[in-house]
Amino acid sequence: MRKFTACLFILSQMILPVQAESDYYIWVDANGVTNYAAQKPNDHEAKHITTNRSFGQNYSSENPEQLSDTPTRKAKDRPSEQDKALAQTRSNHNLEVAAAKRSNCQIGRRNLAKLEEFARIRLTDEKGGSRILSDDERTARLNKANKTIKENCNG
């Protein structure tokens, strides 16, 4: 019987809700983060919370100036160092892409000018031999040059 009573006591202690401390303090720090603690912080003005007001209850309806002496601008509104680094990386990438597009545009325009200027174009293959560009190859290269210009030139 004694074991049964001990088990019943332990089980009842596990089932009953755990009572938290009855006093808490809430404040908003310089980064706009709401903090909760059992002890009042020395460096911030904090609002005292009792058992009448549960821990974790939303206090946004209260006057935010009472909770903090910092500006009400939230941390998510301020760019972080990661955001700044990401913006710089994107900016650098965009500059590289723009430079590559300018270069491709110039190459496409030069190729188009050569293809339109000369009826016969002599090519040198890998073995050092030369041949004349066929009409089908010339048409394909004209189309490729026009496509390159369309994709890379802004005007």
C-alpha positions as CSV (number, residue, x, y, z in Angstrom):
1,M,0.0,0.0,0.0
2,R,2.9,2.3,0.8
3,K,4.3,1.9,-2.7
4,F,0.9,2.6,-4.3
5,T,0.6,5.8,-2.2
6,A,4.1,6.9,-3.2
7,C,3.3,6.3,-6.9
8,L,0.0,8.1,-6.6
9,F,1.8,11.1,-5.0
10,I,4.5,11.2,-7.7
11,L,1.9,10.9,-10.4
12,S,-0.3,13.6,-9.0
13,Q,2.8,15.9,-8.8
14,M,3.5,15.3,-12.5
15,I,-0.1,15.9,-13.6
16,L,-0.7,19.1,-11.6
17,P,0.4,22.3,-13.4
18,V,3.6,23.7,-12.3
19,Q,3.3,27.0,-10.6
20,A,5.7,29.6,-11.8
21,E,7.0,32.5,-9.8
22,S,4.3,35.0,-9.3
23,D,6.3,38.1,-10.0
24,Y,8.0,39.0,-13.3
25,Y,9.4,42.0,-15.1
26,I,9.0,42.9,-18.7
27,W,11.0,45.4,-20.7
28,V,12.0,46.2,-24.3
29,D,15.7,46.5,-24.9
30,A,17.6,48.8,-27.4
31,N,17.1,46.3,-30.2
32,G,13.4,46.3,-29.8
33,V,13.3,42.8,-28.2
34,T,10.8,42.2,-25.4
35,N,12.5,40.6,-22.4
36,Y,11.0,38.8,-19.4
37,A,12.9,38.1,-16.1
38,A,12.2,37.3,-12.5
39,Q,14.5,40.1,-11.3
40,K,14.2,43.8,-12.2
41,P,17.0,44.9,-14.6
42,N,19.2,47.7,-13.5
43,D,19.8,49.2,-16.9
44,H,16.2,49.4,-18.2
45,E,12.9,50.6,-17.0
46,A,10.8,47.4,-16.5
47,K,7.1,46.8,-15.9
48,H,6.2,44.6,-12.9
49,I,4.0,41.6,-13.8
50,T,2.0,39.8,-11.0
51,T,-0.1,36.7,-11.0
52,N,-3.0,38.8,-12.1
53,R,-1.2,39.1,-15.5
54,S,0.3,35.9,-16.8
55,F,3.8,35.4,-18.0
56,G,4.0,35.8,-21.8
57,Q,0.8,37.8,-22.1
58,N,0.8,40.3,-25.0
59,Y,1.3,43.8,-23.7
60,S,1.4,45.6,-27.0
61,S,-1.9,47.4,-26.2
62,E,0.0,49.2,-23.4
63,N,1.9,52.4,-23.9
64,P,5.3,51.3,-25.3
65,E,7.0,54.3,-23.8
66,Q,6.4,52.9,-20.4
67,L,8.3,49.7,-21.3
68,S,11.4,51.3,-22.8
69,D,13.4,54.5,-22.8
70,T,14.7,53.7,-26.3
71,P,13.3,54.8,-29.7
72,T,10.2,52.7,-30.8
73,R,11.9,51.7,-34.1
74,K,11.9,47.9,-34.2
75,A,15.1,45.9,-34.8
76,K,13.6,44.4,-38.0
77,D,13.4,47.9,-39.5
78,R,17.1,48.5,-39.1
79,P,19.5,46.8,-41.5
80,S,21.7,44.3,-39.8
81,E,25.4,43.7,-40.7
82,Q,24.3,40.6,-42.7
83,D,21.8,42.6,-44.6
84,K,24.4,45.2,-45.4
85,A,26.9,42.5,-46.5
86,L,24.3,40.8,-48.7
87,A,23.3,44.1,-50.3
88,Q,27.0,44.8,-51.0
89,T,27.4,41.3,-52.5
90,R,24.4,41.8,-54.7
91,S,25.6,45.2,-55.8
92,N,29.0,43.8,-56.7
93,H,27.3,40.9,-58.6
94,N,25.1,43.4,-60.5
95,L,28.1,45.4,-61.5
96,E,29.9,42.3,-62.8
97,V,26.8,41.2,-64.8
98,A,26.5,44.7,-66.3
99,A,30.2,44.7,-67.3
100,A,29.8,41.2,-68.9
101,K,26.7,42.4,-70.8
102,R,28.5,45.4,-72.1
103,S,31.4,43.2,-73.3
104,N,29.0,40.7,-74.9
105,C,27.1,43.5,-76.5
106,Q,30.4,44.9,-78.1
107,I,31.4,41.4,-79.3
108,G,28.0,40.7,-80.8
109,R,28.0,44.1,-82.6
110,R,31.5,43.4,-84.0
111,N,30.6,39.9,-85.1
112,L,27.4,41.2,-86.8
113,A,29.3,44.0,-88.6
114,K,31.9,41.5,-89.9
115,L,29.3,39.0,-91.0
116,E,27.3,41.7,-92.9
117,E,30.4,43.4,-94.4
118,F,32.0,40.4,-95.9
119,A,30.3,37.9,-98.2
120,R,33.0,35.3,-97.8
121,I,34.6,34.7,-94.4
122,R,37.7,32.6,-94.1
123,L,38.0,30.4,-90.9
124,T,41.1,28.7,-89.5
125,D,40.3,25.3,-87.9
126,E,42.2,23.6,-85.0
127,K,44.7,21.9,-87.3
128,G,45.7,25.2,-88.9
129,G,43.8,24.6,-92.1
130,S,41.5,27.3,-93.5
131,R,38.1,27.1,-95.1
132,I,35.3,29.4,-96.2
133,L,32.1,29.8,-94.0
134,S,29.1,28.2,-95.6
135,D,25.9,30.0,-96.2
136,D,24.1,28.0,-93.5
137,E,26.9,28.6,-91.0
138,R,26.9,32.3,-91.9
139,T,23.1,32.5,-91.3
140,A,23.4,30.7,-88.0
141,R,26.2,33.1,-86.9
142,L,24.1,36.1,-88.0
143,N,21.2,34.8,-85.9
144,K,23.5,34.2,-82.9
145,A,25.0,37.7,-83.2
146,N,21.5,39.3,-83.3
147,K,20.5,37.2,-80.3
148,T,23.6,38.3,-78.4
149,I,22.9,41.9,-79.2
150,K,19.2,41.6,-78.2
151,E,20.1,39.9,-74.9
152,N,23.0,42.2,-73.9
153,C,22.5,45.6,-75.4
154,N,20.0,48.0,-73.8
155,G,19.2,50.0,-76.9
